[in-house]
């Protein structure tokens, strides 16, 4: 712990003579005004000793005490003390930077799995590094920046390099005096602390006091890494605190720092993955974004040449390119794994390149190759026991939300010191301060999944470790979390290919038993009487993607007759479409595609221009621009219900949809297109397509169809081939003019039984036209919804006449509030009439 008493300032005050000290105190009366602060009462200052005065300064002005003292030293003609103090502070700041340089040079060399020269790394991240410089160097005010990107893309490595470069005098030299790097996942077991304690844990001996360090927060940057694996809820808006000395629950300290309640003048640089980004990003003030992307082909070539040598590196690159595996190695962590695995093979004089089409096969190949290098002579039974101890540590950590382990955790799970040394050498584990972590969080997830294939009935039950059904419940009941990746590995490991990879070195694994248990759980979810439901089918399909066994995939997909999916991006859309087309049992599909997926022109509301450009590389247009999405889904043999409510559909998307609807193989009878931003023109496209379709129920609610759009629908309704029975048009910006077209349609259509016109500005004129249609003997309408249509009691006579004339109408929706007494009386007289067939009002 560092001394926070202000002793450094006291040492300088002691060098003042009595007369100089008195002048210092008199000048202190007005000095706070320069800093726009309230002065300390003269009564407290007048009789204060030098020790007491330091306490007063640090209590009242914790951030400005040193700056005030330096100014006052000059005013009492003790420039020597001012210079001496500044030199001392610079020396202590330099000492901290040297300490951080040594620390992060070691981390960079031993833990960052880069294995290439700095120059090569800077070429790979050149664009992002320049953006990092510009974001902070161009601003003198506090800045919050976030580094985003998928798991394994190198966000943590990027931040470690920034920290090392600052400590080495390369980056932000005129911007920050102190940069603190915290891996927040190491705080999962810390229930409470203060920011002072957190900072102090990073300071070497003889550093500046905390009061000195925090006296100028504008010169401080906090780098925070690992939010995806933090178990605390940071979405707190209350009980936040601005006192960095106060000991509070960990989540309050972190939330207060993120939301600029604590040290608001400091800057933040955060690593946010796909899990933490939607939770943390909304809490931040004007965050700037830096996206870390995978290796390009040029970067991969540079990496391979640096990792091996020029000749071997080019050979590896060309081999991957010819086998179409470059995309898999675009992820920096997977690239490092591949190169490490390949190097071990070369060392063993094995020439064959391993082929891995899924994450599970990739990780398994890496793990097996590492074991072969370390335990070549061990029998499978011994290897299995050692692997099982590591997997138990991993899965126990997951269920406890623990990613940082101490020696007791290792001992309890049967990992000896010699085993630990081997795991460290294999790069399965690594040191983290005085603790142990897995070399990459994803590696812990892989070993946690592997546990379920190694455990046996005779094993001692560990209460904290959940069963496979409990695991699956977490995967499908939650949004995107690390549990999803465990699910992906679980499905990917349950294959014959992985079993055959493991068998020579670990014996037989129970992949079929795991698969059967997964099927039993999913089958229970598909049952109507089951209280649990498949909350996030996109998570299930993401898991299935890592299992390439077609028979198993089809069996799983065919368990469900009804599915509801929220499509948040093009990647999810691609996964969903590819798996749904394998279904032969699906009858009902609720599909909500968020607007960003269909965007073809940049909209700053949904992303910055850089992210938008990247997304377009795998956008809707690229993958489904020919309409293949709708053609794929609408050809499912039993699909009769499609709900796209809330999906923004342009005219071209509507054309794609309608083209699929017109096909004779399309069986869809119920089509819900509410709130899809459908225009009058698009409505015309829909109307034309429905003339020869099987659609019986159509909802176009909450779309700006206007009268022109309804005119097209009415032409459709008049066509004898139209089989539409239900038409929902509430909130469609209609007026009485639309009712004129509807009149003609209602007296000629032979199928329409329900018409919803609620919440449109029809007025009395429009309702009167509808009443005329109801009185026509050719009208067969059974239900009419007219709530909130702005008509008055003046049209109730016509409504009453229609009720006693129309033989088919049995349900009517009205807004009583606008009818007044006379209107209600007229309707009641109609209800009493023997020819009124109304059953529901």
C-alpha positions in Angstrom: 0.0 0.0 0.0 1.1 3.5 -0.7 1.3 6.3 1.8 -1.7 8.6 1.4 -1.0 11.0 4.3 0.5 13.9 2.3 3.9 13.3 3.8 5.6 14.5 0.6 4.0 18.0 0.9 4.8 18.1 4.7 8.5 17.6 4.0 8.5 20.7 1.9 6.5 22.8 4.3 9.0 21.9 7.1 11.7 23.8 5.1 9.8 27.1 5.5 10.9 29.4 8.3 8.3 30.6 10.8 7.9 33.9 8.9 7.6 32.2 5.6 5.1 29.7 7.0 2.9 32.6 8.4 3.0 34.3 5.0 2.1 31.0 3.3 -1.0 30.7 5.6 -2.1 34.3 5.0 -1.8 33.9 1.2 -3.7 30.6 1.5 -6.8 32.6 2.6 -7.4 33.8 -1.0 -5.6 31.1 -3.1 -8.7 28.8 -3.4 -10.4 31.6 -5.4 -8.0 31.1 -8.3 -9.3 27.5 -8.4 -12.9 28.5 -8.0 -13.1 26.7 -4.6 -14.4 27.7 -1.2 -11.7 29.0 1.2 -10.9 27.3 4.5 -11.9 29.5 7.5 -9.1 31.7 8.8 -9.8 30.3 12.3 -8.7 26.9 11.2 -5.7 28.1 9.2 -4.4 30.7 11.8 -3.4 28.2 14.6 -2.7 25.2 12.4 0.7 23.5 12.6 2.4 22.4 9.5 1.1 18.8 10.0 -2.4 20.1 10.6 -2.3 22.4 7.6 -1.3 19.5 5.3 -4.3 17.6 6.6 -6.6 20.6 6.0 -5.3 21.0 2.4 -5.8 17.3 1.6 -9.2 17.2 3.2 -10.6 20.3 1.5 -8.7 20.2 -1.7 -7.6 16.6 -2.4 -7.1 17.3 -6.1 -5.6 20.8 -5.9 -3.4 20.6 -2.8 -0.1 20.3 -4.6 -0.9 22.9 -7.2 -1.9 25.4 -4.5 1.3 24.6 -2.5 3.5 25.1 -5.6 1.9 28.4 -6.3 2.3 29.6 -2.7 6.0 28.5 -2.6 6.6 31.0 -5.4 4.6 33.7 -3.7 6.7 33.5 -0.5 9.9 33.6 -2.6 10.8 29.9 -2.1 11.2 29.0 -5.8 13.7 26.4 -4.8 11.0 24.5 -2.9 8.7 24.7 -5.9 11.4 23.3 -8.3 12.4 20.6 -5.8 8.8 19.5 -5.4 8.2 19.3 -9.1 11.4 17.3 -9.6 10.4 14.9 -6.9 7.0 14.4 -8.4 8.5 13.9 -11.8 10.9 11.3 -10.4 8.1 9.4 -8.7 6.0 9.5 -11.9 8.9 8.3 -13.9 9.4 5.5 -11.3 5.8 4.3 -11.8 6.3 4.4 -15.6 9.5 2.3 -15.4 7.7 -0.2 -13.1 4.8 -0.4 -15.6 7.2 -0.8 -18.5 8.9 -3.7 -16.8 5.6 -5.3 -15.9 4.0 -5.0 -19.4 7.1 -5.9 -21.2 7.0 -9.2 -19.4 3.2 -9.5 -20.1 3.8 -8.7 -23.8 6.6 -11.2 -24.1 5.1 -14.1 -22.1 1.3 -13.7 -22.1 0.1 -11.9 -25.3 0.5 -14.9 -27.7 1.8 -12.5 -30.4 5.1 -14.2 -31.2 5.9 -11.7 -33.9 8.1 -8.6 -33.8 6.7 -5.2 -32.7 7.1 -3.8 -36.2 5.0 -6.5 -37.7 2.3 -6.1 -35.0 2.1 -2.3 -35.6 1.6 -3.0 -39.3 -1.3 -5.2 -38.5 -3.1 -2.7 -36.3 -1.9 0.4 -38.0 -5.3 1.9 -38.6 -6.6 1.2 -35.1 -3.4 2.4 -33.4 -3.6 5.7 -35.3 -7.2 6.2 -34.3 -6.2 5.5 -30.7 -3.6 8.2 -30.8 -5.9 10.7 -32.4 -8.8 10.2 -30.0 -6.8 11.2 -27.0 -4.2 13.5 -28.5 -6.8 15.7 -30.1 -8.7 16.2 -26.9 -7.8 18.1 -23.7 -11.1 17.2 -22.1 -11.9 13.8 -20.6 -12.5 11.1 -23.2 -14.2 7.7 -23.0 -13.1 5.3 -25.8 -14.2 1.7 -26.3 -12.3 -1.0 -28.1 -14.8 -3.5 -29.6 -14.7 -6.6 -31.7 -15.5 -10.4 -31.5 -13.8 -12.7 -29.0 -10.2 -13.6 -29.9 -9.8 -10.6 -32.3 -7.0 -9.1 -30.1 -8.7 -6.4 -28.1 -6.8 -7.2 -24.9 -3.5 -7.5 -26.8 -4.1 -4.1 -28.4 -4.7 -2.5 -25.0 -1.6 -4.1 -23.5 0.5 -2.7 -26.3 -1.0 0.7 -25.7 0.0 0.4 -22.0 3.5 -0.7 -22.8 4.0 2.1 -25.4 2.8 4.7 -22.9 5.2 3.4 -20.2 8.0 3.3 -22.9 7.5 7.0 -23.7 6.0 6.3 -27.2 2.3 7.1 -26.7 0.3 9.9 -25.0 3.4 11.5 -23.4 1.9 15.0 -23.1 -1.5 13.7 -22.4 -1.4 11.4 -19.3 0.9 11.4 -16.3 -0.7 8.1 -15.0 -2.2 5.2 -16.9 -3.8 2.4 -14.8 -4.6 -1.0 -16.4 -7.1 -3.2 -14.6 -8.5 -6.6 -15.7 -11.9 -6.4 -14.1 -12.5 -10.2 -14.3 -10.0 -10.5 -11.4 -12.5 -8.6 -9.3 -15.2 -11.3 -9.5 -14.4 -12.5 -6.0 -14.0 -9.0 -4.5 -17.3 -8.0 -3.0 -16.2 -4.5 -1.9 -13.3 -2.1 -2.2 -12.4 1.5 -2.8 -10.9 3.1 -5.9 -8.0 4.1 -3.7 -7.3 0.5 -2.9 -7.6 -0.5 -6.5 -5.1 2.1 -7.6 -2.8 1.4 -4.7 -2.6 -2.2 -5.7 -0.8 -1.2 -8.9 1.7 1.3 -7.4 5.3 0.4 -6.5 7.0 1.5 -3.3 8.0 5.1 -3.0 5.3 6.3 -5.4 3.5 9.6 -5.1 0.7 9.7 -2.6 -2.8 9.1 -3.9 -3.7 12.7 -3.1 -0.8 13.7 -5.4 -1.7 11.3 -8.1 -5.3 12.3 -8.2 -4.7 16.0 -7.8 -5.0 16.4 -11.6 -7.5 13.8 -12.9 -7.3 15.1 -16.4 -3.9 13.6 -16.6 -5.1 10.1 -15.6 -6.3 7.3 -17.9 -8.0 4.1 -16.7 -7.8 1.1 -19.1 -10.4 -1.5 -18.1 -10.4 -5.0 -19.7 -12.5 -8.1 -19.4 -16.1 -6.9 -19.0 -17.5 -9.9 -20.9 -16.5 -12.1 -17.9 -17.4 -9.8 -15.1 -20.3 -11.2 -13.0 -21.5 -7.9 -11.5 -24.4 -5.9 -12.9 -23.0 -2.5 -13.8 -26.3 -1.1 -15.1 -26.8 0.8 -11.8 -28.2 4.3 -12.0 -28.6 4.9 -8.2 -26.4 4.8 -5.1 -23.4 5.9 -7.2 -20.6 7.6 -5.3 -18.0 10.3 -6.1 -15.7 9.5 -3.1 -12.7 7.5 -4.4 -11.6 6.8 -0.7 -14.9 5.2 0.2 -15.1 1.4 0.5 -18.3 0.2 -1.4 -19.6 -2.8 -3.2 -17.4 -3.5 -6.3 -20.2 -2.9 -8.8 -20.9 0.6 -7.3 -17.2 1.6 -7.6 -17.0 0.4 -11.2 -20.4 1.9 -12.2 -19.5 5.2 -10.6 -16.2 5.3 -12.6 -17.9 4.4 -15.9 -20.7 6.9 -15.5 -18.3 9.7 -14.6 -19.6 10.2 -11.1 -16.2 9.3 -9.6 -13.2 11.2 -11.0 -15.3 12.7 -13.9 -12.2 14.6 -15.2 -10.3 11.3 -15.9 -10.4 9.4 -19.2 -11.4 5.9 -19.8 -10.4 3.2 -22.4 -12.5 0.1 -22.2 -12.5 -3.3 -23.8 -16.0 -4.4 -24.6 -16.9 -7.7 -26.3 -20.3 -8.7 -27.8 -21.6 -9.7 -24.4 -20.7 -6.5 -22.5 -21.1 -3.9 -25.3 -25.0 -3.7 -25.2 -24.9 -3.5 -21.4 -22.0 -1.0 -20.8 -22.1 1.2 -23.9 -25.4 3.0 -23.0 -23.9 4.0 -19.6 -21.0 5.9 -21.2 -20.8 9.6 -21.9 -20.1 10.3 -25.6 -18.0 7.2 -26.2 -15.6 6.9 -29.1 -15.3 3.6 -30.8 -12.3 1.6 -32.1 -13.1 -1.7 -33.8 -10.5 -4.4 -33.8 -11.0 -6.6 -36.8 -9.5 -9.9 -37.8 -6.3 -10.4 -39.8 -6.5 -9.6 -43.5 -4.7 -11.8 -46.0 -1.8 -9.3 -46.0 -1.6 -9.4 -42.2 -1.8 -13.2 -42.2 1.1 -13.5 -44.5 3.1 -11.1 -42.3 2.2 -13.1 -39.2 3.2 -16.5 -40.7 6.5 -15.2 -42.0 7.2 -13.7 -38.5 6.1 -16.8 -36.6 8.1 -19.3 -38.7 10.5 -17.9 -41.3 10.1 -16.5 -44.8 10.1 -19.8 -46.6 8.0 -21.7 -44.2 5.7 -18.8 -43.6 4.9 -18.5 -47.3 4.4 -22.2 -47.5 1.9 -22.2 -44.6 0.0 -19.2 -46.1 -0.3 -20.8 -49.5 -1.5 -24.1 -48.1 -4.2 -22.4 -46.0 -5.3 -20.3 -49.0 -5.6 -23.4 -51.3 -7.6 -25.2 -48.6 -9.8 -22.1 -48.0 -8.8 -21.9 -44.3 -7.5 -18.4 -44.3 -10.9 -17.1 -42.9 -10.6 -19.3 -39.8 -7.1 -17.9 -39.1 -8.4 -14.3 -39.5 -9.1 -14.5 -35.7 -5.7 -13.6 -34.1 -6.1 -16.1 -31.2 -7.1 -18.9 -33.5 -4.2 -18.0 -35.8 -1.8 -18.2 -32.8 -3.3 -21.6 -31.9 -3.0 -22.9 -35.5 0.7 -21.7 -35.8 1.6 -23.2 -32.4 -0.1 -26.5 -33.3 1.7 -26.5 -36.7 5.0 -25.8 -35.0 4.6 -28.8 -32.7 3.8 -30.9 -35.7 7.0 -29.7 -37.5 9.0 -30.4 -34.4 7.7 -33.9 -34.3 8.4 -34.1 -38.1 4.8 -34.6 -38.9 4.1 -33.1 -42.3 0.3 -33.2 -42.5 -1.6 -30.0 -41.9 -4.7 -30.5 -39.7 -8.1 -29.7 -41.2 -10.6 -27.9 -38.9 -13.9 -26.7 -40.2 -15.4 -25.9 -36.7 -14.3 -24.3 -33.5 -14.5 -27.6 -31.6 -12.3 -29.5 -34.0 -9.9 -26.6 -34.1 -9.5 -26.4 -30.3 -9.4 -30.2 -30.0 -6.6 -30.4 -32.6 -4.7 -27.8 -30.6 -5.2 -29.6 -27.3 -4.3 -33.0 -28.7 -1.2 -31.7 -30.4 -0.1 -30.0 -27.1 -0.5 -33.3 -25.2 1.4 -35.2 -27.8 4.3 -32.8 -27.4 4.3 -33.0 -23.6 3.1 -36.5 -22.8 4.0 -38.6 -25.8 4.7 -41.7 -23.8 1.8 -41.5 -21.4 -1.0 -44.1 -21.7 -4.5 -42.8 -22.5 -5.9 -43.4 -19.0 -3.2 -41.2 -17.5 -3.8 -38.4 -20.0 -7.5 -38.6 -19.5 -7.1 -38.2 -15.7 -4.9 -35.2 -16.2 -7.2 -33.6 -18.8 -10.2 -34.3 -16.5 -8.6 -32.3 -13.6 -8.1 -29.3 -15.9 -11.7 -29.6 -17.2 -13.1 -29.8 -13.7 -11.2 -26.6 -12.8 -12.6 -24.9 -15.9 -16.3 -26.0 -15.4 -16.2 -25.2 -11.7 -15.0 -21.7 -12.5 -17.8 -21.2 -15.0 -20.5 -22.2 -12.6 -19.0 -19.9 -10.0 -18.3 -17.2 -12.6 -14.7 -17.5 -11.6 -11.9 -16.8 -14.1 -9.0 -16.2 -11.8 -7.8 -19.1 -9.6 -5.5 -19.5 -6.6 -3.4 -22.4 -5.5 -6.3 -23.8 -3.4 -8.5 -24.0 -6.5 -5.9 -26.0 -8.3 -5.2 -28.3 -5.4 -8.9 -29.0 -4.8 -9.3 -30.1 -8.4 -6.2 -32.4 -8.3 -3.8 -30.2 -10.2 -0.3 -30.7 -8.8 2.6 -28.2 -9.1 4.2 -30.4 -11.7 0.9 -30.4 -13.7 0.6 -26.7 -13.4 4.1 -26.3 -14.8 3.2 -28.4 -17.8 -0.1 -26.5 -18.4 1.8 -23.2 -18.2 4.4 -24.5 -20.7 1.6 -25.8 -23.0 -0.1 -22.4 -22.9 -3.3 -23.8 -21.4 -2.7 -21.7 -18.2 -0.8 -18.5 -17.5 0.2 -16.5 -14.4 -1.9 -13.5 -13.6 -0.3 -11.4 -10.8 -0.2 -14.0 -8.0 -2.9 -16.1 -9.5 -3.6 -18.4 -12.4 -5.9 -17.9 -15.4 -6.6 -19.9 -18.5 -4.4 -18.7 -21.4 -7.5 -17.2 -23.1 -11.1 -17.1 -21.6 -12.3 -19.1 -24.6 -10.0 -21.9 -23.7 -11.6 -22.2 -20.3 -15.0 -22.5 -22.0 -13.7 -25.3 -24.2 -12.3 -27.3 -21.3 -15.5 -26.6 -19.3 -17.5 -28.2 -22.2 -15.1 -31.1 -22.4 -15.9 -31.9 -18.8 -19.3 -33.3 -19.7 -17.7 -35.8 -22.1 -15.2 -37.1 -19.5 -17.4 -37.3 -16.3 -18.7 -40.7 -15.2 -21.5 -41.8 -13.0 -19.1 -43.1 -10.3 -17.4 -39.6 -10.0 -17.9 -37.7 -6.8 -20.8 -35.2 -7.3 -19.7 -31.5 -7.1 -22.9 -29.6 -6.2 -21.8 -26.3 -7.8 -21.4 -27.9 -11.2 -24.7 -28.0 -13.1 -26.0 -30.9 -15.2 -26.4 -30.8 -19.0 -30.1 -29.7 -18.8 -29.1 -26.9 -16.4 -26.3 -25.9 -18.8 -28.7 -25.8 -21.8 -31.2 -23.8 -19.7 -28.6 -21.1 -19.2 -27.8 -21.1 -22.9 -31.3 -20.8 -24.2 -32.8 -18.7 -21.4 -30.2 -15.9 -21.6 -29.0 -13.5 -24.2 -25.5 -13.7 -25.7 -23.2 -14.7 -22.9 -20.1 -17.0 -22.4 -22.6 -19.8 -21.8 -23.5 -19.7 -25.5 -19.9 -20.5 -26.4 -19.9 -23.4 -24.0 -23.1 -24.6 -25.9 -21.3 -24.2 -29.2 -18.5 -26.4 -27.9 -20.9 -28.9 -26.4 -22.6 -29.5 -29.8 -19.3 -29.4 -31.7 -17.6 -31.9 -29.4 -20.6 -34.4 -29.7 -19.4 -35.6 -33.1 -17.7 -38.7 -34.5 -14.8 -36.6 -35.8 -13.9 -35.2 -32.4 -14.3 -38.6 -30.7 -11.9 -40.1 -33.3 -9.4 -37.3 -32.6 -9.5 -37.9 -28.9 -9.6 -41.7 -28.7 -5.9 -42.5 -29.4 -4.7 -40.3 -26.6 -7.6 -40.2 -24.1 -9.7 -43.2 -24.8 -13.4 -43.3 -25.7 -15.5 -40.3 -24.8 -19.2 -40.4 -24.2 -20.2 -38.2 -27.2 -23.3 -40.3 -28.0 -24.6 -40.1 -24.4 -24.2 -36.4 -24.3 -26.0 -36.1 -27.6 -28.9 -38.2 -26.3 -29.2 -36.0 -23.2 -29.2 -32.9 -25.3 -31.9 -34.3 -27.5 -34.1 -35.3 -24.5 -33.9 -31.8 -23.1 -34.7 -30.1 -26.4 -37.5 -32.5 -27.1 -39.1 -31.5 -23.7 -38.9 -27.8 -24.8 -40.8 -28.6 -28.0 -43.7 -30.2 -26.1 -46.8 -27.9 -25.7 -47.3 -28.9 -22.1 -43.7 -28.0 -21.1 -43.6 -24.9 -18.9 -40.1 -24.0 -20.4 -39.9 -22.7 -23.9 -37.1 -22.2 -26.4 -36.5 -18.5 -25.6 -33.7 -17.8 -28.0 -33.7 -20.3 -31.0 -30.8 -18.3 -32.5 -28.6 -19.6 -29.7 -29.6 -23.1 -30.6 -28.8 -22.6 -34.2 -25.5 -21.0 -33.4 -24.7 -24.2 -31.4 -25.8 -26.4 -34.3 -23.5 -24.6 -36.7 -20.5 -26.3 -34.9 -22.0 -29.7 -35.4 -21.6 -30.7 -39.1 -23.5 -34.1 -38.7 -26.5 -33.5 -41.0 -28.7 -36.2 -39.4 -28.3 -34.8 -35.9 -28.9 -31.2 -37.1 -32.2 -32.2 -38.9 -33.4 -34.1 -35.9 -32.9 -31.1 -33.6 -34.5 -28.6 -36.1 -37.5 -30.9 -36.6 -38.4 -30.9 -32.9 -40.0 -27.5 -33.2 -43.3 -26.6 -35.0 -43.3 -23.0 -33.9 -40.2 -20.7 -33.6 -39.8 -17.0 -32.7 -36.6 -15.3 -33.7 -35.2 -11.8 -33.2 -32.6 -11.1 -36.0 -30.1 -8.5 -34.7 -27.5 -8.7 -37.4 -26.7 -10.3 -40.7 -24.6 -13.0 -39.1 -27.6 -14.2 -37.1 -29.8 -13.9 -40.1 -27.4 -16.2 -42.1 -27.3 -18.8 -39.3 -31.1 -18.8 -38.9 -31.8 -19.1 -42.7 -29.3 -21.9 -43.2 -30.8 -24.0 -40.4 -34.5 -23.3 -40.9 -34.4 -24.5 -44.5 -33.5 -28.0 -43.0 -36.8 -28.1 -41.2 -39.6 -30.4 -42.4 -42.0 -29.8 -39.5 -42.0 -26.0 -38.9 -45.6 -24.6 -39.1 -45.3 -21.1 -37.4 -42.5 -18.6 -37.8 -42.3 -15.3 -36.0 -39.4 -13.4 -37.5 -38.4 -9.9 -36.3 -35.5 -8.5 -38.4 -34.0 -5.3 -36.9 -33.7 -2.3 -39.2 -29.9 -2.3 -39.2 -29.9 -5.7 -41.0 -31.6 -4.3 -44.1 -29.8 -1.0 -44.2 -28.2 -0.3 -47.5 -27.4 3.4 -46.7 -25.5 4.4 -43.6 -27.7 5.6 -40.7 -25.7 7.1 -37.8 -28.6 6.0 -35.4 -27.5 2.3 -35.8 -23.7 2.4 -36.3 -20.7 4.6 -37.2 -19.6 4.7 -40.8 -16.7 2.3 -40.2 -18.8 -0.4 -38.6 -21.5 0.0 -41.3 -18.8 -0.5 -44.0 -17.6 -3.6 -42.3 -21.1 -5.0 -41.8 -22.0 -4.6 -45.5 -19.3 -7.1 -46.3 -21.7 -9.8 -44.9 -25.0 -7.8 -45.3 -28.5 -8.8 -46.2 -27.8 -7.8 -49.8 -24.6 -9.8 -50.1 -26.2 -13.0 -48.7 -29.8 -12.7 -49.6 -30.0 -9.8 -52.1 -31.6 -12.1 -54.7 -34.5 -12.8 -52.3 -33.2 -16.2 -51.3 -34.0 -15.6 -47.7 -37.8 -15.5 -48.3 -37.6 -18.2 -51.0 -35.8 -20.4 -48.5 -38.2 -19.9 -45.6 -41.5 -19.8 -47.6 -40.7 -23.2 -49.3 -40.7 -25.0 -45.9 -43.3 -27.8 -46.5 -45.5 -27.2 -43.4 -45.0 -23.4 -42.8 -48.4 -21.8 -42.7 -47.8 -18.8 -40.5 -45.2 -16.1 -41.0 -44.9 -13.1 -38.6 -42.5 -10.3 -39.6 -43.9 -7.6 -37.3 -41.5 -4.8 -36.7 -39.2 -5.7 -39.5 -38.3 -2.8 -41.8 -39.1 -3.8 -45.4 -38.2 -1.7 -48.4 -40.0 -2.0 -51.7 -37.3 -4.4 -53.0 -37.6 -6.6 -49.9 -41.4 -6.7 -50.4 -40.8 -7.8 -54.0 -38.6 -10.6 -52.8 -41.2 -11.7 -50.3 -44.1 -11.5 -52.8 -42.1 -13.4 -55.4 -41.8 -16.3 -52.9 -45.5 -16.1 -51.9 -46.6 -16.5 -55.5 -44.8 -19.9 -55.8 -47.1 -22.9 -55.9 -44.9 -24.6 -53.2 -45.5 -21.8 -50.7 -48.1 -23.0 -48.1 -48.3 -19.8 -46.0 -51.9 -18.9 -45.0 -51.3 -16.3 -42.3 -49.0 -13.4 -43.1 -48.4 -10.7 -40.4 -46.6 -7.6 -41.8 -47.4 -5.1 -39.1 -45.1 -2.1 -38.5 -42.9 -3.0 -41.4 -42.8 0.6 -42.9 -44.8 -0.6 -45.9 -45.5 2.2 -48.4 -48.5 2.6 -50.7 -46.4 1.4 -53.6 -45.3 -1.7 -51.6 -48.9 -2.4 -50.7 -49.7 -2.5 -54.4 -47.0 -5.2 -54.8 -48.5 -7.2 -52.0 -52.0 -6.9 -53.4 -50.9 -8.2 -56.8 -49.1 -11.2 -55.3 -52.0 -12.3 -53.1 -54.4 -12.8 -56.0 -52.8 -16.2 -56.7 -51.5 -17.1 -53.2 -52.9 -19.2 -50.4 -52.8 -16.4 -47.9 -56.1 -16.2 -45.9 -55.1 -13.9 -43.1 -53.2 -10.6 -43.8 -52.1 -8.0 -41.2 -50.8 -4.7 -42.4 -51.4 -2.8 -39.2 -49.2 0.3 -38.3 -48.0 0.9 -41.9 -48.4 4.2 -43.8 -50.5 2.6 -46.5 -52.8 5.6 -47.0 -55.8 5.5 -49.3 -53.7 4.7 -52.4 -52.5 1.5 -50.8 -56.0 0.4 -49.8 -57.2 1.0 -53.3 -54.7 -1.7 -54.5 -55.9 -4.1 -51.8 -59.5 -3.5 -52.9 -58.7 -4.4 -56.5 -57.2 -7.6 -55.1 -60.4 -8.3 -53.0 -62.5 -7.9 -56.1 -60.5 -10.6 -57.9 -62.3 -14.0 -57.8 -58.9 -15.8 -57.2 -58.4 -13.9 -53.9 -59.0 -16.2 -50.9 -58.4 -13.6 -48.2 -60.6 -14.0 -45.1 -59.0 -11.6 -42.6 -57.6 -8.1 -43.4 -56.2 -6.0 -40.5 -55.6 -2.3 -41.4 -55.6 -0.4 -38.1 -53.3 2.6 -37.8 -52.8 2.8 -41.6 -53.4 6.5 -42.2 -56.7 6.0 -43.9 -59.6 8.5 -44.5 -63.2 8.2 -45.7 -61.8 8.0 -49.3 -60.5 4.5 -48.6 -64.1 3.5 -47.5 -65.3 4.2 -51.0 -62.9 1.6 -52.4 -63.8 -0.8 -49.6 -67.5 -0.5 -50.4 -66.9 -1.9 -53.9 -64.7 -4.7 -52.6 -67.1 -5.8 -49.8 -70.1 -6.2 -52.1 -68.1 -8.3 -54.6 -65.7 -10.4 -52.4 -66.9 -13.9 -51.4 -64.3 -14.8 -48.7 -63.5 -11.8 -46.5 -65.1 -12.3 -43.1 -63.1 -9.9 -40.8 -62.1 -6.3 -41.6 -60.1 -4.2 -39.0 -60.1 -0.5 -39.7 -59.5 0.7 -36.2 -57.6 3.9 -35.4 -58.1 5.5 -38.9 -59.6 8.9 -39.6 -62.8 7.6 -41.3 -65.3 10.1 -39.8 -69.0 9.8 -40.4 -68.7 9.8 -44.2 -66.5 6.8 -44.2 -68.6 4.8 -41.7 -71.8 5.6 -43.7 -70.2 4.2 -46.9 -69.3 1.0 -45.0 -72.9 0.7 -43.7 -74.1 0.9 -47.3 -71.9 -2.1 -48.1 -73.2 -4.0 -45.1 -76.8 -3.5 -46.2 -76.0 -4.9 -49.7 -77.2 -8.6 -49.8 -73.9 -9.6 -51.5 -71.8 -8.5 -48.5 -70.7 -11.6 -46.4 -68.6 -9.7 -43.7 -68.9 -11.2 -40.2 -66.6 -8.9 -38.1 -66.0 -5.2 -38.5 -63.6 -3.2 -36.2 -64.2 0.6 -36.1 -62.7 1.6 -32.7 -61.1 5.1 -32.6 -62.3 6.0 -36.2 -63.4 9.6 -35.3 -67.1 9.2 -36.2 -70.0 10.7 -34.1 -73.5 9.7 -33.1 -74.7 11.2 -36.4 -73.9 8.0 -38.3 -75.5 5.7 -35.7 -78.8 5.6 -37.5 -77.0 4.1 -40.6 -75.1 1.7 -38.3 -78.4 0.6 -36.7 -79.9 0.1 -40.1 -76.9 -2.0 -41.2 -77.2 -4.2 -38.1 -80.8 -5.1 -38.8 -80.2 -5.6 -42.5 -76.8 -7.5 -42.7 -77.5 -11.2 -42.2 -73.8 -12.2 -41.7 -72.4 -9.5 -39.3 -72.0 -11.0 -35.8 -69.2 -8.9 -34.3 -68.7 -5.1 -34.1 -66.0 -3.0 -32.4 -66.8 0.7 -31.7 -65.5 3.5 -29.5 -68.5 4.3 -27.2 -67.0 7.6 -26.0 -67.7 9.4 -29.3 -71.3 8.2 -29.7 -73.1 10.3 -27.1 -76.5 9.2 -25.7 -78.5 9.5 -28.9 -76.1 7.2 -30.8 -76.1 4.6 -28.1 -80.0 4.6 -28.0 -80.1 4.1 -31.8 -77.7 1.1 -31.5 -79.6 -0.4 -28.6 -82.9 -0.3 -30.6 -81.1 -2.2 -33.4 -79.8 -4.8 -30.9 -83.4 -5.4 -29.8 -84.5 -5.9 -33.4 -85.3 -9.6 -34.2 -83.3 -9.4 -37.5 -80.1 -8.2 -35.7 -77.6 -11.2 -35.7 -74.9 -9.4 -33.7 -73.3 -11.7 -31.0 -70.4 -9.5 -29.9 -70.2 -5.7 -29.4 
